Structure formats: structure tokens, C-alpha cells
Amino acid sequence: MTRDQNIEEQYRLKTQQWLEDNLDPLKERKPFSTLHWMPSKETEKNHHNACQQLQMKLYEAGFAGTTVPTEYGGHGGESWMQRIFREEAAGYQVHTGFYHSIISMALPALLKYGTDNQKREHIKTLISGEVSWCQLFSEPGAGSDLAGLGAKAELDGDEFVIHGQKVWNSAAMYADMGILLVRTNPNAHKHEGITFLLFDMNQPGVEVRPLIQAHGAGHFAEVFLDGARCHIKNVLGEIDKGWGPARVVMSNESAMIGGAAGDNPSQLIQLSQSLGRNHEPVLRQKLANVYSRNKLLKLMSDRISIAVRNGQMPPIHPSIVKLFVAQNRRIEGDLAQEILGAAGVVTSHTASEWAMEVLHSRYPISIGGGTDEVHHNNLGEQALGLPRDIRVDRGIPWKDIPKG
Ligand SMILES: Cc1cc2nc3c(=O)[nH]c(=O)nc-3n(C[C@H](O)[C@H](O)[C@H](O)COP(=O)(O)OP(=O)(O)OC[C@H]3O[C@@H](n4cnc5c(N)ncnc54)[C@H](O)[C@@H]3O)c2cc1C
């Protein structure tokens, strides 16, 4: 064994020991557990708090922010450490919910565009879970067409004064900070007059109204900004040039959602076994299909995340994994219902409730982080070089674009 192999082996043993001492193996958890099946505000809050505790625990142990430079509060490690952790943690619940999401989105933008002071101030508290962040991008009239956003920020001395509304902001009701996009130059073309702010949520002029979904979940909020303020030292990148860091956030968001392969295939196999249906040839083919697609997704998203961690361009366009995960959810949800038959719509039965949750999950996953249609456009234009989507607002100052 070479010296390097020896060091990696010691790290693997240390990781295994920590996981064994600190977390419950997944196989000891109840199968078919649901999160969004008739949840209450309390269950979601408890889940968010538990994710924060886990994020803090992982950080303390060196398993979060592993490769982030030490001067910004990271552990200054190397990417093979993350690979080993990922391999060893596969059998454990290490997902930290929206903490994982926002770190995956905001950290690369902070590392690329942040000033030294911004990195020192925000990275440690972000990766350690000490401070909760949210993403304040979408607006009622600007989701797919995000660059059309209209929340207005005007300079008053060294501070921006902000008026506008954001919507669909995941976990904003728990957030202390937000990554916020605002319109700072209405005379410029729509992509050019946007500024990216690191925004303090705990101040007058910020009203967070939780949104309750049809099935009771309260994942999102809408955020009203009425005279809220943000010092110019909290501009990420340059004033009016926020589209650059916003694109970094969005492409990491696609990769992050694509990385949420989940373990539906193993649950589907277990379900078909429990009903004695795992010998049916057609069903076996469908199980093999979901299993293979899940493995393919994991391999593709691993390739993207390794490249991102090494500061390289992703070898695959992130829209591919975003579209692939949404397709997988549709196939998995249909199969769960097919296996259960009429029992698939029975409530108060864990497997049925799980199957309904998988069935419904096709909607959020194919909308959040950009809809399927928008990602098809991205792939057509950016990966395949097809003619661009028709844009009637091209070359027009944002203020002159007709708005609904
Ligand atoms: C689970 C989840 C979490 C989210 N979290 C956040 C968050 O934390 N922060 C945040 O800011 N936002 C968040 N969002 C909002 C999300 O980014 C938007 O919902 C999404 O970008 C779509 O925008 P929209 O809802 O305004 O739909 P619209 O843009 O109004 O789209 C409506 C329909 O028109 C189609 N369409 C629009 N333009 C085109 C086009 N050019 N070509 C073809 N079809 C088109 C769309 O595909 C869609 O089917 C979240 C959404 C979900 C579902």
C-alpha cells in the first residue's frame, strides 16, 4: 500500500467509525416513510430543525465544508475525502434537507464572486448550518423568465432600499439571510440591470408569509419587501451584474436537484416482494428499468459534482440530470401505483401513503429549479446549438418591456 492509499484508508476507517457512532443506518429505519404526506406546520419545522442539527454535527466532524479553504471556515481538505464520505455514508441518513440545497446553490457563487470579507463573514455560518439562508429569486411575474424580475432597489447613500415581492421561497420562514435578486437599472436590458444581494431577513420592511399547499405542507413562503435595506458591501459581484452569480446558483441548483436520486427503486423492489409480485416478468422489467435509471442518474450527477468541486466545467449539461430526475419520479410514481393497484389510493396505510407521495412528487421536481420546458430550451440552445427560443424582449430596456 502506498503512502497515499494508507492515508485514504485511515480516513475511511475514521469516517466509518464516526458514522457508526453518530447516525442510524438506513436499513434500521421503517420502510415507506413519508415526509410530505399530510404534514403539519410543526412536523415541517421539526424536520427543518433536525436538518440544522445534522448539518452542524457534520460540520463539526469535518464532513461538511470539507474542501472549503480554512480561512473561510472550511476544513481545507481534498476532494477524495468527500468521495470517501459519500461512499461510506450511502447507508446512513445524512441528507440535511434545505440546508443541503441552499449550500449547494449559494456556496459556489460566494466562492466565485465573493469579496474576501464576504467569504469570511458568510461561508462558515452557511456551511456549518449556524445561519439559515433562503433563495429570493422568483416573483409572481418572473419564474421561468427570471431575468424579467421587478423587485426594485434604489440607492440611498450606501444602502439599497428595496420594494417588491418574491414567491415560492423555500424555507424562507426559518431564514436569517437570503440570496436576493433585485432590479437596480430599469433602463438596461433585462439581464443587465440586476443586482445580487446577500440580504438580512431580520429587519423592518420584510414580511414573510408562509404558503400552505393543497395537501397541508408548508414548504414555501412569499416574501414582501417594503423599504427593506441592504448595504452595498453586501452586493455579490458588481452592481447591475448580478446575472453572473445568479447563473452560477441556477446551474448548481439543477445539478443539486439532479443529485437527489433517492432510494425509490429499492422501496419499489421491497413493495413488490411484500406483495409476492416480484416473480412477474413484466414487473421485473419495470423494476430493472427504474433501478438502472437511478444508477445512471447517480453516475451522471457524481461526474458533475466531481467537476464542480475541482473547479472544472461540468462534463454534462446540468439540465440533463434535472430532466432525468423528473422523468425518474414520474416512472417511479406510476410503478408504485401499478404495484399496489386499488390499494395505491388507500390512506392510513404506510405503503399507500408513500406511493401517493411518490406519485405527487412529479410536480415539484419538474417545476422547482426551472420547469422541464425551460430545461429543454436550455439543452436545445446551449448543448445542441439549435436556434434560440423566440424572444420578443431582446434588445429592449427592461422598463419598456410590456408586463402582465
Ligand atoms: C419545490 C419548489 C421549490 C422552489 N423553491 C424556490 C426558492 O427557494 N426560491 C425561489 O426563488 N423560487 C423557488 N421556486 C420557484 C420556481 O423557481 C418557479 O416555480 C419556476 O422557475 C417556474 O416559474 P413559475 O412558477 O413562475 O412558472 P411560469 O414561469 O409562469 O411557467 C408557467 C408554465 O409556462 C411554461 N413556460 C414558461 N416559459 C416558457 C418558455 N420560454 N418555453 C416553454 N414553456 C415555457 C413553464 O414551463 C410552465 O409550464 C420553487 C418551486 C418549486 C416547485
The ligand as an ORCA input file, in Angstrom:
! r2SCAN-3c Opt
* xyz 0 1
  C     -40.462     22.744     -4.895
  C     -40.157     24.125     -5.372
  C     -39.233     24.896     -4.689
  C     -38.961     26.196     -5.105
  N     -38.081     26.939     -4.358
  C     -37.827     28.216     -4.730
  C     -36.954     29.028     -3.929
  O     -36.446     28.596     -2.872
  N     -36.709     30.288     -4.315
  C     -37.260     30.809     -5.454
  O     -36.971     31.964     -5.757
  N     -38.114     30.079     -6.226
  C     -38.421     28.801     -5.884
  N     -39.299     28.038     -6.644
  C     -39.955     28.650     -7.809
  C     -39.505     28.075     -9.143
  O     -38.194     28.518     -9.470
  C     -40.531     28.524    -10.201
  O     -41.779     27.954     -9.841
  C     -40.149     28.066    -11.584
  O     -38.999     28.725    -12.054
  C     -41.309     28.283    -12.595
  O     -41.755     29.593    -12.551
  P     -43.304     29.939    -12.391
  O     -43.852     29.127    -11.266
  O     -43.432     31.409    -12.321
  O     -43.992     29.392    -13.726
  P     -44.095     30.174    -15.125
  O     -42.758     30.733    -15.461
  O     -45.254     31.092    -15.059
  O     -44.395     28.999    -16.131
  C     -45.727     28.521    -16.390
  C     -45.637     27.472    -17.490
  O     -45.169     28.065    -18.720
  C     -44.045     27.332    -19.231
  N     -43.091     28.241    -19.882
  C     -42.669     29.449    -19.427
  N     -41.755     29.968    -20.271
  C     -41.580     29.075    -21.263
  C     -40.786     29.033    -22.457
  N     -39.939     30.049    -22.771
  N     -40.865     27.942    -23.253
  C     -41.706     26.915    -22.954
  N     -42.510     26.908    -21.848
  C     -42.444     27.954    -21.021
  C     -43.405     26.731    -17.997
  O     -42.626     25.603    -18.342
  C     -44.644     26.350    -17.163
  O     -45.173     25.107    -17.588
  C     -39.611     26.741     -6.241
  C     -40.559     25.956     -6.939
  C     -40.839     24.669     -6.509
  C     -41.871     23.857     -7.261
*
